[in-house]
Amino acid sequence: MARIVCLAALLAALLAPAAHAGGPATTARALDRQMGKASSASGAYVVDLDSGRALYSRAPDVARIPASVNKLYTTAAALQLYGAEGQLLTEVLGATELDDSGVVGGNLYLRGSGDPSFGRAEARGVARVLAGSGLSRVDGRVIGDESHFDGLRGGPDSSFGVSYWVGPLSGLPFNHGRTLGGRSRFQRNPARYAAVRFTRELRRAGVRVRRTARAGVTPAGAVLLGEWASPRMSVLVRHTNRPSDNYMAETLLKALGADHGSGGTTAAGAAVARRQALAFGARPQIVDGSGLSRVNRTTPRDVVELLTGMDQAELAEPMRISLAVAGRAGTLADRMRGTAAQGRCRAKTGTLNGISNLAGYCVSRFGARTAFAILMSGSVWSAHPLQNKMAAALARYRP
């Protein structure tokens, strides 16, 4: 009798996963059930990545406001054009070469190329490197050069002025555009602020700098004395997508415009992101890098086309890893805990007033891989439970 009971228990354990599995039709019904509870101004599209077939579709070609899902276009373009190992350089140039005593006979120029991670630790690092390589005195001053970008401090959502949700943009980013110290505020003049902080670090490293720092432009003929490389692009993209960092996204977009487009402007960067999305068959309307502007538009199919294209590229892994993890990390750390989606779905959230979106990848407990985009209008708090249940259904999907 005991043996029969044990066999029954074993059989139940073996069949339990199958009992919770959902085939294509069952999964589609589960998704549709949740979408039926959403606002009529909502759409979704899901693709089985292994077969290439659509698993679910509701209003997939209606363009909607992507909110921070727009960051997928920015970061995908950055990965494609810089490569996962690509880096952004912050350069230090002198008006002259170092003489035999380690003196620069003029100004020192701190020239940025849009590294959004540059801050006090990085400034200290490059100052120590320069001091270690022989720099002992600067007869002039440190000039902060942000000319890699235009002078506009924000994106279209703030009429290109400083935005509370972003901070002041600059071609010479420093500390996310915030001042250091007890009372953190937005920097009034980012290039000058970076030059002032770099001057302090030089002095701490034992380098004498005679004059007060200011902002300016590096002259032709300046001599490269040192440089600081950002983290790899795969890391910058992860630091953008997981926490949904607007400053990182807008800075990366301008860098794309400067390095791969017509100039260091938001519009030039948006054109680059659109061009890269088009290569995958997606045709979004992109006006910024973060998704803060309500003028951005994309369809669920556009987003999934992008995700599918990235999944088939060499950059699939850094793109996937950059996304928040259900129930574990980033903007999804507190969502879907204890569900089938926990640890199995990675996605980019997108939230504005009246907008709640979720787009990314799921790998089900049966190994089935899907790409999805859920774009919802209406109450954010009522949308989250629907999206969570849809992700959980994808995590139970069994082809």
Sequence and secondary structure as in RCSB ss.txt:
>XXXX:A:sequence
MARIVCLAALLAALLAPAAHAGGPATTARALDRQMGKASSASGAYVVDLDSGRALYSRAPDVARIPASVNKLYTT
AAALQLYGAEGQLLTEVLGATELDDSGVVGGNLYLRGSGDPSFGRAEARGVARVLAGSGLSRVDGRVIGDESHFD
GLRGGPDSSFGVSYWVGPLSGLPFNHGRTLGGRSRFQRNPARYAAVRFTRELRRAGVRVRRTARAGVTPAGAVLL
GEWASPRMSVLVRHTNRPSDNYMAETLLKALGADHGSGGTTAAGAAVARRQALAFGARPQIVDGSGLSRVNRTTP
RDVVELLTGMDQAELAEPMRISLAVAGRAGTLADRMRGTAAQGRCRAKTGTLNGISNLAGYCVSRFGARTAFAIL
MSGSVWSAHPLQNKMAAALARYRP
>XXXX:A:secstr
 HHHHHHHHHHHHHHHHHHT B HHHHHHHHHHHHTTS SS EEEEEETTT  EEEEESTTS B  GGGGHHHHH
HHHHHHH TT   EEEEEESS   TTSEESS EEEE    TT  HHHHHHHHHHHHHTT  EESS EEEE TTS 
S  S GGGTTS  TTT    SS  GGGB  SSS  B SSHHHHHHHHHHHHHHHTT EE S  EE    TT EEE
EEEE S HHHHHHHHHTTT HHHHHHHHHHHHHHHSSSSSHHHHHHHHHHHHHTTT   B   SSS STT BB H
HHHHHHHHHHHTSTTHHHHHHTSEETTTBGGGTTSSTTSTTTTTEEEEEEEETTEEEEEEEEE TTS EEEEEEE
EES HHHHHHHHHHHHHHHHTB  
